[in-house]
Amino acid sequence: MPTPSAKSRCPTTPPSPTSTRRRSSRRGRKFEQMQVQDLSKPVVASKADWLMGTTWLGFTPSNGSGYSRQQCQSTIQRQFSGGYVIEYITEAFSEPNPGYETDPVYLAEREQHQGIKGCFLSIHKLRFTSRPLEEIIGNEDYERLQDMWAKEGKRHRWSVAFPIIESYRIEGRPKAKDVLGNTAYQRLFGHPSATLRPLEQQDQIAIANLQITQVPATNSWIGIEDEFPSAERSEVSSLTERLLDRDLQNSQAQEGMTKERWAKVRRRAAWIADRFIQNRIKTNSVHCDVCRFSPNEITDGTGIRPRSLLDVHHKHPLAEGVRYTTVEDFTLLCPTCHRAEHALLKIGRSLLSEQH
């Protein structure tokens, strides 16, 4: 198992109603509780682990060659592409290599496992491309990990690691068998697998109403930086950039960042906001998300673009550059509602949150 300094947990290879949202507070921070079905993408696969992953999920290639690692990465990418991964905690907890049976870290994590085995614990969004595990946890922790768990001298266990860039805690730690039913449970987890376990539609329906709360993902910066080049290469509306600058101008997120990095963060935010707007245009849903004003009728036949009469607004500007933000972090508002939203935010209120 990884040591505490690795800030992660090792994997193993063992055998729709209306959604509701509410807010809770933990240690002074607000977290929005939601349901699995509220996620922007479907949960498409499951990963069986000994303990909950916090910074990465690892997979073991057939050997230590670069080709084998690439093949392993490609397989996992196909399995989770376009969706989230739900993490299941195995019933079994393996034995380490001789000499580590009384290791304090191993004993502590084995004891922790007893309280969560058989449960669904978390849902993750993974970076699309993996990184060598030693780059994530450092060479010292990587070597210790291999000393403890590598078999037959094959020192590449869990070496293909996908950073977790977005993460949700599943409330109540439900037992996977209770959620899925025995037949589906055995199909998914009744056999060893070195890869992910694809979910069928019936599995997705079974987990749809699980309550989840987003938690910080310390590797979100990897996903953010991955998108800087795409944002720089893309054309972004100058109107979008101006509106986002207003939302971000007083953001505390920029504290501790260089001017160059903050400029890249702002550019990425505007790039995502533009994608959000294009999605709304494609789905014919260009209207204010508060008062429902739609400019389509009054602009019909005038040559005026309906989108030009609405503002894009960042719902969580303090998160920009801190967590992995997506199109779900933006909304469309008419100018009046936009002004009202900014005025209310100054006194700790929000038109958007009061709608729920």
N, C-alpha and C positions, 0 to 999 in steps of 0.2 A: 504494500500500500504506500502511497506517497506520504512523505512526512508532512507535519504541519507547515513547514516552511515552503512546501510546494504549493500550498493554498489550493488544493484540489483533492479529488477523490478518485481512486482507481476503479476502472470498469472491470467486469468479469465476463465469462462466457458460460453461464449455467444453463443446467437444463432450463324535434327541437321546440321546446316551449319558449315563451318570451323570456329574454335574459333580463337580469337585474344587476344594478351596480350600486355600490355604496362605498363610502370612504371610511378608512380607519387611520389611526395615528399611532406610529411606533417611533419612540425616541425622537419626537419632535418633527418627524417627516410624515407627509401625507401619502398614503398609498391607496390606489383605487382598486377595490375588489370588483371582480368581474367573473364571467364564466368562460369556459374554454371556447364556447361557440362565438364569443365576442372577439377573439383574436383575428387579426387581419388576414391570416393565412390558416389553412387547416393543419391539424396535427396529423402527420402522415406516417410516422414510424415511432417505435419505442426502443429504448436502450436499457439493457439490464445491467445494473451496477451493484457493487457491494455497499457503497455509501453514495450520498448525493454529490454529483459533480457541482463545483462552484465556479471554476474558471475554464475547464476544458473537458471534453469527452475523448477518450483515447481508444484506438483500435490497433490490433496486432497484425502486421503483414505476415505473409508466409515465410519470408526470410528478411534479412537486413539489407538487401540490395536496393538501390534507388528505383529500379524497375518495379520491384515488389511493393514498395511504398506507394509508388504512383498508381499501381493497380488497386491497392487498398483504398486510396483516396478516391479514385474514380467510382468504385463500388459504393462507398458511403455517400458520395455526392448524388448519385442516381437515386439513392434511397430516400434522402431527405430534401432533395431539390424542390424549392417552392413551398416549403412548409416547416412546421415545428416538430420537435422530438419530445416525447413524454418519457420521463425517467422512472423506471421500476426498480425497486430494491429487492434483490434476490433473497430467497429463503436461506440459501447456503452461503457460507463464508469460508473461503479456501484457507488452507494451511500454507504458511510461508516456507521458504527454504530452510534447511537445518541450520540452527544457530540463531534463528530469529523468533523462535516459539515464545520466548519470554520478553521480547522487545516491548518496551512500554507503549510506544505508539501503536504497535500492532494490537496489544491487549486492550488499549483504550478504544480503538476503532472497532474491534470485535464486540466489545460491550455496547458501544453505540448502535451497532448493527442490530442487536437484539430487540431494540425498541422500534425499529422501522422496517424490519424485514417483511416482505410481501406487500409493501405499500407502493402506491403512486405518490411520489414526492414533489416532482417539479416538471416544468415544461421549458424547453430551451430553444432559442434560435441560434444556429451555429454559423460561424463564418464559412463561406462557401468553399474556401480552400484551406487545407490543413497546414500546420506548421510542425517541424520536428519538435517532439516533446522536450528535448533538452534545451531548446530555445525559450520555451515557456517557463520551465521550472528551474533551469540552471543545470550545469553539468554535474555538480556535486549531488544534488537531489536525484538527478536522473540515474547516476551510477548507483546510488544507494537503493533506488527503486529496483534496478535490475539485479543487484545483489540479493535482494529479498525475494523477488518474484520470478526472475527469468528461469526458464526450464532448459536443461540440457545445454547450458552455455549459450543459448540463443538470446543475446542481450538486445532485443528490439521489442520487448513487450510494451504494448500501448504506445509505440513510438510515433504512430500517425495520430496526431492530436488536433482536434478541431476546437478552436477557441469559442467559448460561449459569449455571444455578444448581446443577448437579451434573455432574461430569465424570469420565471414566474413560480412562486411557491403554491403548491396545491394545498388548500386549507383542509384541515381535519385528517390528513394522512390516510385516505381511504385505502382499504385492502383491494388490490387489483382483482382478486377473484370475485369479490362482492360487486365490483363495478362492471366487470365484463361477463360474469357467469363462468361456470366451470369449463364449458366446451371451448369458448374463445380463449380463456386463460391458458388452457393446456396447449392450444394451437400456437399461441404466442410465446409462452415461457416454459413449456414442458420439454424443451430440448436445448442443447448447447448451440450457441451461435456466436461467431466472431464478428458479426456485422450488426446492423440494425434489423429490427423486425417490423416489416411493413404492416400498417393497420388497414383492415378492410372497412368498408362503409359502416357495417354494423358496430365495429369497435369505435369508430368516430362518433356515432350516435350515442353509444353508451357513456362516453366521457364528456359529451357536449355540455352537461350542466354542472360539472365539477367547478367549485368556486376556486378562483386563483387570485393571487396578488402579486404584482410586479415587484421584484427585488433588484437591488443594484447588481450589475454585471461588471466586474472589474476589468474584463477584457473587451468591453464595448469599444474602447479606443482603437482596437485593431480593425473592427468593422468600419468605424468612422474614417480612419485613414485610408482604408482600401478604396473608398469612394471619392477621395479628393481628386485623383486624376480624371475620372469621368465627369465630375462637376466642372473642372477647369476646361475640358474639351467641349463641353456642351454650350449651346446658346441658351441664355437665360433672359427672360423678359426684364427690361429695365424697370418696369412698373413693379414687378414682383420683388426685385432687389430693393427698391425704395421702401416698399411696405414692410419687408422683413427687417430692414435696417431700423425702422421705427420700433418694431417689436423687440429687437435685440440690443438696442442702443444702451439700455441701462442694465443689461443682464450681468449678474455677478459671475456667470460662468466664464467670462473672459479673464477674470482675475487669475493670475499665474500663467497665462498664455502669452507667448510672444505676439507681436502685431502680425507677423507673417502667418502664424498658426490660426489666430482669430479670423484673419481674412479668409483663410481656407475653410474654416468652420462656417462662416457666414455664407460663403459661396455655395457650399454643400447644402445649407439650409434653403437657399433660394432655388437651387436645382431641384431639390425634393418638392418644394412648394409648387414649382412649375409642373412637375409630374402630377402632383395632386390636382392642379387645375385642369390639366389635359384629361385626366381620368374623369373629372366631373363633366367636362364638355362631351366626352365620348358617351357617357351614360345619360346624357340629356338631363342633368340634375344641377343646372346652374341657377341657384337660388340662395337667398340668405338662410343660414342654418338656425337663426333665431326667430325672425319675424316671417320667414318663408316668402319674402318678396322675390318675385321672379321677373327679370327684365325682358323676357322673351317677347311678351305681347306688345309692350310699348316700343320695342326696337324693330319689330317686324316690318320689313320693307324700307327701313331708314338707312341701312348701311352701317348702323352703329352695332358694334359687337356687344352682345349681352354681357359677356364676361367683363368688359371694361367698366361696367357700372357696379361691380362688386369688388370687395377687397379680400385678399387672402390674409389670414391671421394665424400667427403661431400660438397654439394653445399652451405650450410649455416652453417658453423661451429660456428659462433657467436650466433646462435640461440639455440645451444645444451645446454640443462639444463635450458633454459629460456622459450621457447615455446614448445608445444607438437610436436615433430618431427616425421616423418613417412618415409616410403620407398620412398616417393616422394622427399625427401631431398637428395637423393643419385643418382650418375650417374656412368657409366662405361667409362673409358678412356684408350687409349693405353698409354704406358709409355711416349712417346714423347709428346702427347697432355697433359698428366698429368703434365709433367715438364713445358710445356708452360703455362698451366693454373696457376700454382703457381707463375711463373715469372710475368705474367700479373696482377695477383691479387695484387702484391706489388705496382703496379702503378695505381691501381684502375680500371683495365679492366678485362674482362672475355671472354674466348672463348665461353662459354655456353650462356651468355647473348647476345653476338654479333650474335648468330645464329638466334635469333628471329627477 
